[in-house]
């Protein structure tokens, strides 16, 4: 199968997940770039950030039109992650390839576990008090994760926005895309020197398919069971995590 077809297929899956779930799809971008398109782990995390930024921004626009984005709260949450994303982004390009692969496998497994235990839509309503310190700490942690491993962190941002800021699920999904876009962009700034070494012939089709997939994902979210979609992506992530861990340790 040609690299172009693989890039288009993988990009469509990533965009579909981001558009439908507000997270999870970017966790598939890095292993797709490594195992399907031959990127090194360091190059894959940088390329993933580029793809995640443009795709999340596209999905954000779609959710904003539907009124599902809380801009002020989302901007404050994202702001806490800007510095950590920039710092860990600079650190990531200096880490050994094996360390990045094992760390990513662990995060993919965590993402799958979170998606298999989705937060109920009303889970954040039990305590409506917003804790600024906890919100800032959570936002900083998501930013650090984005910068280090090239993932958007939406699989953690959605339940965090529900539990910490008491968002309903639709608002959490839409607002998480704002957080993802800001953090990924901040990390990219510190990796700008690595962008010139990337294979744009693969990244371009991948990103284009992801953008189109994000629009389809937004429409799919209104027609298909959200928990069903999450379970399907979670099973894929578990398989990916297991494969990456075995590959890194053998």
Number of C-alpha atoms within 10 A of each C-alpha: 6 8 15 16 13 18 25 20 17 25 31 24 21 29 36 30 27 33 33 27 30 34 29 30 30 33 31 22 27 27 28 23 25 18 13 15 19 13 19 15 26 23 21 24 30 28 27 28 30 21 28 30 25 18 30 31 20 23 29 29 17 19 23 18 9 12 12 19 23 16 14 10 15 22 15 15 27 27 19 22 29 24 17 24 31 24 17 20 29 19 14 21 20 10 13 11 16 14 13 20 24 18 16 25 25 17 19 28 20 18 24 26 17 18 25 17 13 15 17 13 16 13 15 22 15 9 11 12 11 13 10 13 9 13 21 18 14 21 27 22 18 29 34 25 23 31 34 26 28 34 33 33 31 29 29 22 27 27 26 22 25 23 24 21 23 22 24 20 20 19 21 27 28 30 30 33 35 27 31 31 23 23 34 32 21 25 29 27 13 18 21 11 9 14 14 9 8 14 13 13 11 19 22 17 21 30 27 18 23 36 27 18 28 31 22 18 25 23 15 19 16 10 9 11 10 14 15 11 16 23 18 13 20 23 16 14 26 19 14 19 27 14 13 21 17 11 12 14 9 5
